[in-house]
Amino acid sequence: MVAIGSRAKPILVQQSKTSSKGQDGGEESVVSPSENVLRRNIRILRLAAVWRPPGRWRQRLYPLYFGTVCTSMLHIGALAILRSYTIWGNMTEVTFALVSGLTCFNGAVKMIHHYTHSETYYRLVDELNLLIDRQRPYCEGDAELTEALQTAYKKAKRLTWGVLLYMFVLGQMWCIVPLFMKFPPDDPSSPLPLVTITRVHKVHNHTLYSMAYLSECHTVLYWNWSSLGMDVFFGSIMIHVTGQLNILNIRLSRLSHEGVGDGLAQYSSFVKGSELHKGGIHDSASMYDELCKCVKDHQEILRYLDFLESLMNPVPLAQFLLCVGGICLTLYQITFNPDDGGVIECILFLPIPALQIFIYCWAGHGIMEESEYVSFAAYSCRWGGAERKVTNVLRIIMSRAQRASLLTAGKVHPINRDTFLSLLNASYSFYTLLRQMKNLEEENEASS
């Protein structure tokens, strides 16, 4: 199989080759994909020590590289727990430490999940490329189908680079802010980008402080690539699957039979804007053959979605749970933190967990919507006057498509826009609870 992440020719140009085993450990299959549409995501994950690199000597050094990056995130979580223990009772400082700890722990969870399921990830990428190749021949020479394929490609590209560039800028600001924060002269600790270490002072322990500062900057940088890199990786996969469903819907809506009158034709164009039966199939035998191909392609898409959910569902579940806590604690910090520098850091951080949740929910909602359109696309074709076997197959595909394909997080939360709103509401509810506890604490101190 073609090496995962290798350079490939432009879309619609390179043809499938004979099967071979991928350089990155992909499994053998009947044919190899003509292009790896996730190559930019894989390069980013390789840089972040998440994806195993090609080359024998690089693969030997990979466990050390992975361990270094993963340990840098886990040690922030450990420091957050230690910091919370030493300052227990100071709710503002404890929540500030837990925000960084939960965030870095989430990144480490994603890295470990990929490391323990690396072969399955390779197969996930290979099967996506083969899934796209199934409908690629229909796009050649067809402007509308080509546009649908290219739209998914461009949308995944914009998601990947847009999110990572945004996070790169925020990460730099996150690292710079502590250098300009003011702190009391008698304070035994100086602020750091993620977790302040007790008795590590910027002036009194300059060498130790510099080492801690560089270590936490290293964690911030690699967290951007690894944690956000995994998010846009899954988001890009869902975007490409949505594109394949869109292509399938256009193909279904174009099916036609020569005996259909103009009265039915005016109602049979697909709602998503495809031209009225452009390049349609005009006899029952050809219509039946094309319909059977559409059914097989639909089945392959559904099988791939089942495979995708079985692999990724622990990742968005951990993402949702930890981001709800992160948003809640960040809102608390913005409200009650007396340090202006800490408030600025929290304001910069607040969009990040919401963005991570939104990537999954937005991309997953696209799959749900496009899978619902399959039934309407099948009904919109010109089936009037077709043979009974054609209408029977149409009824089958319409009945199956009425049950929308819905990805879930841990078999608990559906991944769609409604879940995004409910998670934000849950975060605000927890924040309200913390705020009431803080107000009660201040009232007790005032009364005593």
C-alpha positions in Angstrom: 0.0 0.0 0.0 1.1 3.6 -0.6 3.1 4.9 2.3 0.9 7.0 4.6 1.8 10.6 4.4 3.8 10.3 1.2 3.6 12.8 -1.6 0.8 12.1 -4.1 -0.4 13.6 -7.4 -3.3 16.0 -7.4 -6.9 14.8 -7.0 -8.4 13.1 -10.0 -5.1 12.6 -11.7 -3.3 9.6 -10.1 -4.7 6.2 -10.7 -4.8 3.2 -8.4 -1.8 0.9 -8.3 -1.2 -2.6 -7.3 -1.4 -3.5 -3.6 1.6 -3.3 -1.3 2.2 -2.8 2.4 2.4 0.8 3.7 5.6 2.2 5.0 3.9 3.2 8.2 2.6 -0.2 9.0 -0.7 -0.1 7.1 -2.3 -3.4 6.4 -2.5 -5.0 3.0 -5.6 -4.6 0.9 -6.8 -5.5 -2.6 -5.9 -2.1 -4.1 -3.9 0.8 -2.9 -5.4 4.4 -2.7 -4.5 6.8 -5.4 -3.9 9.6 -2.9 -3.6 10.1 0.8 -6.0 13.0 1.5 -4.8 13.2 5.2 -1.1 13.6 4.4 -0.9 17.1 6.0 -2.6 16.0 9.2 -0.2 13.0 9.4 2.8 15.3 8.9 1.6 17.5 11.8 1.1 14.5 14.0 4.6 13.2 13.2 6.0 16.5 14.2 4.1 16.3 17.5 5.4 12.7 18.2 2.0 11.2 17.8 2.4 9.5 14.5 5.2 7.0 14.0 7.7 8.4 11.4 9.0 6.4 8.3 12.5 5.1 8.2 14.0 2.3 10.3 16.3 4.5 12.5 13.5 7.1 13.0 11.2 4.3 14.2 13.8 3.1 16.7 14.0 6.6 18.2 10.3 7.2 18.1 9.4 5.7 21.5 11.9 8.0 23.1 10.5 11.0 21.3 7.0 10.0 22.2 7.9 9.4 25.8 9.5 12.8 26.1 6.5 14.7 24.7 3.9 12.7 26.6 5.9 13.0 29.9 6.1 16.7 29.5 2.3 16.8 29.5 1.8 14.4 32.3 4.2 16.2 34.5 2.1 19.4 34.1 -0.9 17.4 35.4 1.3 16.1 38.3 2.4 19.6 39.1 -1.2 20.8 39.0 -2.2 18.2 41.6 0.9 19.1 43.8 0.1 22.8 43.5 -3.5 22.2 44.4 -2.5 20.2 47.5 0.0 22.8 48.8 -2.4 25.7 48.4 -5.6 23.9 49.3 -8.2 26.3 50.6 -7.4 29.0 48.1 -10.1 28.2 45.6 -8.9 30.8 43.0 -5.3 29.3 42.9 -6.5 25.7 42.9 -8.9 26.2 40.0 -6.1 28.1 38.0 -3.8 25.1 38.5 -6.5 22.6 37.6 -7.2 24.3 34.3 -3.7 23.7 33.0 -3.6 20.2 34.5 -6.8 19.0 32.8 -5.8 20.5 29.5 -2.4 18.8 29.4 -3.9 15.5 30.7 -6.3 15.5 27.9 -3.5 15.9 25.3 -1.6 13.0 26.9 -4.7 10.8 26.8 -5.0 11.4 23.0 -1.3 10.6 22.5 -1.5 7.4 24.5 -4.7 6.3 22.7 -3.0 6.7 19.3 0.2 4.9 20.5 -1.8 1.9 21.8 -4.0 1.7 18.6 -1.4 2.8 16.0 -2.1 0.0 13.6 -5.8 0.7 13.6 -5.1 4.4 12.9 -3.1 3.4 9.9 -5.9 1.2 8.6 -8.4 4.1 9.3 -6.4 6.3 6.9 -5.9 3.7 4.2 -9.6 2.8 4.2 -10.7 6.4 4.0 -8.5 6.8 0.9 -9.9 3.7 -0.7 -13.4 4.8 0.2 -12.8 8.1 -1.7 -11.3 6.1 -4.6 -14.6 4.2 -5.0 -16.4 7.3 -6.2 -13.5 9.2 -7.7 -14.1 7.8 -11.3 -17.6 9.3 -11.3 -16.0 12.7 -10.5 -13.7 12.7 -13.6 -15.2 14.9 -16.2 -18.1 15.9 -14.1 -17.9 19.5 -12.9 -20.5 19.2 -10.1 -19.1 16.0 -8.6 -15.6 17.3 -8.9 -16.6 20.5 -7.1 -18.2 18.4 -4.3 -14.9 16.4 -3.9 -12.7 19.5 -4.0 -15.0 21.3 -1.5 -14.4 18.6 1.1 -10.7 18.7 0.3 -10.5 22.4 0.7 -12.7 22.5 3.8 -10.4 19.9 5.6 -7.4 22.0 4.6 -8.8 25.2 6.0 -9.8 23.5 9.2 -6.4 22.0 9.7 -4.3 25.1 9.1 -6.8 27.6 10.5 -7.1 25.9 13.9 -3.3 25.2 14.2 -2.4 28.8 13.2 -4.9 30.2 15.6 -3.5 28.0 18.4 0.1 28.8 17.5 -0.6 32.6 18.0 -2.4 32.0 21.3 0.4 29.7 22.5 3.0 32.3 22.0 0.9 34.9 23.9 0.3 32.3 26.6 4.0 31.9 27.1 4.8 35.6 26.9 2.2 36.9 29.4 4.0 35.5 32.6 7.1 37.4 31.8 5.3 40.7 32.2 3.1 39.8 35.1 3.6 41.7 38.3 4.0 39.8 41.5 4.5 40.9 45.2 8.2 41.1 46.2 7.6 38.8 49.2 5.9 36.1 47.0 8.0 33.0 47.2 6.9 31.9 43.7 6.8 33.5 40.3 4.2 32.9 37.6 4.8 30.4 34.8 2.9 29.7 31.6 1.0 26.7 32.9 1.5 25.8 36.6 3.3 28.0 39.1 5.8 25.9 41.1 6.1 26.6 44.8 9.3 28.3 45.9 10.6 28.8 42.3 11.3 32.5 42.1 12.2 34.5 39.0 14.9 36.5 40.9 16.0 34.3 43.8 16.1 31.0 41.7 16.7 32.3 38.3 18.3 29.2 36.8 15.6 26.9 38.2 12.9 29.3 37.0 14.4 29.5 33.5 14.5 25.7 33.3 10.8 25.4 34.5 9.8 28.2 32.1 11.4 26.5 29.0 9.9 23.2 30.0 6.4 24.6 30.2 6.8 26.4 26.9 7.9 23.1 25.4 4.7 21.6 26.7 2.5 24.4 25.3 4.1 24.1 21.9 3.7 20.3 21.6 0.2 20.4 23.1 -0.9 22.6 20.3 0.4 20.1 17.7 -0.6 16.9 19.4 -3.9 17.6 21.1 -5.3 20.1 18.4 -3.6 18.0 15.7 -5.7 14.9 16.8 -8.8 17.0 16.8 -8.4 18.3 13.3 -7.3 14.8 12.2 -10.7 13.4 13.2 -12.5 16.5 12.0 -10.8 16.1 8.5 -11.9 12.5 8.3 -15.5 13.4 9.1 -15.4 16.2 6.5 -14.2 13.8 3.8 -16.9 11.3 4.7 -19.5 14.0 4.5 -18.1 14.8 1.0 -18.6 11.2 0.0 -22.2 11.2 1.2 -22.7 14.4 -0.8 -21.4 12.8 -4.0 -23.6 9.8 -3.4 -26.6 12.0 -3.0 -26.0 13.8 -6.3 -25.5 10.5 -8.1 -28.8 9.1 -6.6 -30.7 12.3 -7.5 -29.6 11.9 -11.2 -31.0 8.5 -11.7 -33.8 8.6 -14.2 -36.1 6.5 -16.5 -37.0 7.4 -20.0 -40.8 7.1 -19.4 -41.1 9.9 -16.9 -43.1 12.9 -17.9 -42.3 16.5 -17.3 -44.9 16.7 -14.5 -42.8 14.5 -12.2 -39.5 15.8 -13.5 -40.1 19.3 -12.1 -40.2 17.9 -8.6 -37.3 15.5 -8.9 -34.3 17.7 -8.8 -32.2 17.2 -5.7 -32.6 19.9 -3.1 -28.9 20.5 -2.7 -28.6 22.2 -6.1 -27.5 19.5 -8.5 -28.5 20.1 -12.1 -31.7 18.4 -13.2 -30.7 14.8 -14.0 -27.5 16.0 -15.7 -25.9 12.9 -17.2 -28.9 10.8 -16.0 -29.4 7.1 -16.5 -32.3 6.7 -19.0 -33.2 3.0 -19.1 -34.3 0.6 -16.4 -31.4 -1.8 -16.8 -28.8 0.9 -16.6 -30.7 2.6 -13.8 -30.8 -0.6 -11.8 -27.0 -1.2 -12.3 -26.2 2.3 -11.3 -28.5 2.1 -8.3 -26.8 -1.1 -7.1 -23.5 0.6 -7.3 -24.9 3.5 -5.2 -26.2 1.0 -2.7 -22.8 -0.7 -2.4 -21.0 2.7 -2.0 -23.6 3.6 0.7 -22.9 0.4 2.5 -19.1 1.0 2.4 -19.6 4.5 3.8 -21.7 3.1 6.7 -19.1 0.4 7.4 -16.4 3.0 7.5 -18.5 5.2 9.9 -18.9 2.1 12.2 -15.1 1.6 12.1 -14.4 5.3 12.7 -16.7 5.4 15.7 -15.3 2.2 17.2 -11.8 3.7 17.1 -12.4 7.3 18.0 -15.3 7.3 20.5 -13.1 7.4 23.7 -11.3 10.4 22.4 -14.3 12.8 22.0 -15.7 11.5 25.3 -12.6 12.5 27.2 -12.5 15.7 25.2 -16.1 16.6 26.2 -15.7 15.8 29.9 -12.4 17.6 30.3 -13.4 20.6 28.2 -16.6 21.1 30.2 -14.5 21.2 33.4 -11.9 23.5 31.7 -14.6 26.0 30.5 -16.2 26.0 34.0 -12.9 26.6 35.8 -11.8 29.3 33.3 -15.0 31.3 33.7 -14.4 31.1 37.4 -10.9 32.4 37.0 -12.0 35.3 34.8 -14.6 36.3 37.4 -12.6 36.0 40.7 -8.8 36.0 39.9 -7.4 39.3 41.3 -4.3 39.0 39.1 -4.7 40.9 35.8 -2.1 38.7 34.1 -4.0 35.5 35.2 -7.2 37.0 33.9 -5.6 37.7 30.5 -4.3 34.1 30.3 -7.7 32.7 31.0 -9.4 35.0 28.5 -6.9 33.8 25.9 -7.6 30.2 26.9 -11.4 30.3 27.1 -12.0 29.8 23.3 -9.8 26.7 23.1 -11.9 24.1 24.9 -15.0 25.4 23.2 -13.2 25.2 19.8 -12.1 21.6 20.5 -15.7 20.5 21.3 -17.0 22.4 18.3 -14.7 20.7 15.8 -16.2 17.3 16.6 -19.8 18.5 16.9 -19.7 20.5 13.7 -18.1 17.8 11.6 -20.2 15.1 13.1 -23.4 17.1 12.5 -22.4 17.3 8.8 -22.4 13.5 8.5 -25.7 13.3 10.2 -27.3 15.8 7.9 -25.9 14.4 4.7 -26.9 10.8 5.7 -30.5 12.1 6.1 -30.4 13.5 2.6 -29.8 10.0 1.1 -33.4 9.1 1.5 -34.6 12.3 -0.1 -32.1 12.0 -2.9 -33.3 8.5 -3.7 -36.9 9.6 -3.8 -36.0 12.6 -6.0 -34.7 10.5 -8.8 -36.9 9.8 -11.8 -38.2 6.4 -10.8 -41.6 6.6 -12.4 -42.2 3.9 -14.9 -39.1 2.0 -13.8 -39.2 -1.8 -13.3 -40.2 -3.3 -10.0 -36.7 -4.3 -9.1 -35.6 -0.7 -9.3 -38.4 0.6 -7.0 -37.7 -2.3 -4.5 -34.0 -1.3 -4.2 -35.1 2.4 -3.9 -37.4 1.5 -1.0 -34.6 -0.4 0.7 -32.1 2.4 0.5 -34.7 5.0 1.6 -35.7 2.9 4.6 -32.1 2.5 5.7 -31.3 6.2 5.1 -34.2 7.3 7.3 -32.1 6.2 10.3 -29.4 8.9 10.2 -25.8 7.9 10.7 -24.8 9.4 14.0 -21.4 9.2 15.6 -21.2 9.1 19.4 -18.7 9.9 22.1 -18.2 6.8 24.2 -21.6 5.5 23.1 -23.0 8.2 25.4 -23.2 11.6 23.7 -24.2 12.0 20.1 -21.7 14.2 18.2 -23.8 17.0 16.8 -24.5 20.7 17.3 -27.2 20.0 19.9 -24.5 18.3 22.0 -22.2 21.3 21.6 -24.9 23.6 23.1 -25.8 21.2 25.9 -22.1 20.9 26.9 -21.7 24.7 27.0 -24.9 24.9 29.1 -23.4 22.3 31.5 -20.2 24.3 31.8 -22.1 27.4 32.7 -24.2 25.5 35.2 -21.1 24.2 37.0 -19.6 27.7 36.9 -22.7 29.1 38.5 -22.4 26.5 41.3 -18.7 27.5 41.9 -19.6 31.1 42.0 -22.3 30.5 44.6 -19.8 28.6 46.7 -17.3 31.5 46.4 -19.9 34.0 47.3 -20.9 31.9 50.4 -17.3 31.6 51.4 -16.9 35.4 51.2 -20.0 36.0 53.2 -18.8 33.6 56.0 -15.4 35.4 56.1 -17.2 38.8 56.3 -19.5 37.6 59.1 -16.6 36.1 61.1 
